[in-house]
Amino acid sequence: MAEKPGHFGEFGGQYVPETLMTPLAELTASYGVYKDDASFCDELAHYLKDYVGRPTPLYHAKNLSTHYGGPAIWLKREDLCHTGAHKINNTIGQVLLATKMGKNRIIAETGAGQHGVATATAAALFGLECRVYMGEEDIGRQSLNVFKMKLLGAEVIPVTSGSRTLKDAMNEALRDWVTNVRDTFYVIGSVAGPHPYPTIVRDFQVVIGREAKAQINEAYGQDPAAVVACVGGGSNAIGIFYPWLNSRVKLYGVEAAGHGLDSGEHGAALEKGTKGILHGSLQYLLQDDFGQIQPAHSISAGLDYPGVGPEHCYFKDEGLVDYVSATDDEALAAFQLLSKTEGIQPALESSHALAYLEKLAPELGEHQVIIVNVSGRGDKDMHVIAEQLGLEI
Amino acid sequence: MEIGIPYSDPLADGPTIQKASETALANGVTTDTVLEMIGEVTKKRDVSPVLMVYYNLIYRYGLERFARAAQRAGVEGVIVPDLTVEESADWKTVATEHGLDMIFLAAPTSSDERLEKIAAASSGFVYAVSLTGVTGARTELPPDLTTFVGSVKSRTELPVAVGFGVSRPEQAKEIARFADGVIVGSALVDLIDKAAPTTRPEAVKSFAAELIGALRGK
């Protein structure tokens, strides 16, 4: 798919300090060996099954389907993964790779804290030292996840530079890596960063789509009409989309519209961004006329990122995926709807994907099937939701 | 003379330059302001300014437009800390057309093969990054610096200048024994930050004189 290794069309690449080029080459080479290594694959499969809890169910949400009165809506239940989100599919894979490469120190960035918790969990499992960088702003918003990471034995470092959110945490993790490059493995949490990360993270998340495709074919004997997933950096979306690229299945990636796409306060890099370089790769991003990165906004900390994975940028330009968006309010309404109709409380990130059903469900017929990726569960968001609804916990 | 254009996400820089960039951006400094400032100086003085600029600022401005504006301001070379040789083809074409030197960075982790590529792609001088890490003052120079700089020098006729972590005259003097140039950034920024506004030019002048004194007395 890529024109030259590490590129997706013109996107991606390795725009990093020279110091990182050798470790990136080492990572590319090691991953190249282990991804096809039978014992590595068996070990990973074992942990995904018995530790993460895969395969996750594909659940026919009949009440929600009845609510919309049209197509059959099925939910891919990544919220049922150990630690409560799809993030662990990737961290188990990367930390296992780190152990094979002989790296004994793990670092990661985190926004909402889900990737941080998933990395700290994997590091605890494999007995490695773990340090997680988190923006000071996010530490305030996600204190429960900070507490969890500490209990898992990770050191959480508050990042006070820039906008004090995910992008700055990623800058700081990259600075740590540049400094401690010889013994450290940087576990990136989304399909972002320099090559080979977007490819590695995608490969570790494709398990979502592979399972969903087999599950829906078993249930219906055919593919769905549409698949919907939220897009921040884009790892859960690329994971579920991948097996259906270049097919008749319509793929919808839902970005955060925040207070509205024209409000200037959103996270819709694909719809509203321009091309630029952030965290080592060429992508669409939110920036001003001089190339200064602009802060994103979303009710969900996991979608609060000014860039987006380079392969999604390629999909957009090639017309392989439709990128749409949902506002904070629409996501909040979708969260409440799924809670009440199905007794499932999705993460606010995943609620953006569910919110798009308002537009999509009426367009499809009764005999058609939509799969929505419920990428995570909503426990971490309860205080944000309470605040938005004017309630106290 | 190296001048940095402030960037919102300076991932190769330590706390000093990060803070300076944030302050500059908050005060409304842009790519245009910096280039205008350089233009003012080059009109009056015979200096050879080199820009330190993250690639996104060049990319967003437009490669051609950026190179033209830099050339007009009297810039002689450009250091792009996050542009590797592999990704530099487009910028090389444009920079060469406008007579701008392309100063690539060589790192202690660079393989021999990479050092060859870096030496071949560079013009003006080669920037040897003294350590694995970000910019900012350190008390000690890395022990293997001499070997590393020697390894870079053996691959190029260009001068090799050492930067990252160099802050004191005695360090500059030490480096001058085996390198062709010394780059001091964060220490100057710190100095400006700590000095009272009216005494800043004098403070910079006397620190620069100390550094030059240390080099001349080698």
Interface residues (C-beta under 8 A of the other chain):
Chain A: G13 Q14 Y15 V16 P17 E18 T19 L20 M21 T22 P23 A25 S161 G162 K167 D168 N171 L174 R175 V178 T179 N180 V181 R182 T274 K275 G276 I277 L278 H279 G280 L282 Q287 D289 F290 G291 Q292 I293
Chain B: Y7 S8 D9 P10 L11 A12 G14 P15 Q18 E22 L25 T30 T31 D32 Y54 Y55 N56 L57 I58 Y59 R60 Y61 P81 D82 L83 T84 E86 E87 F104 L105 A106 A107 P108 T109 S110 S111 R114 I118 V129 T132 G133 V134
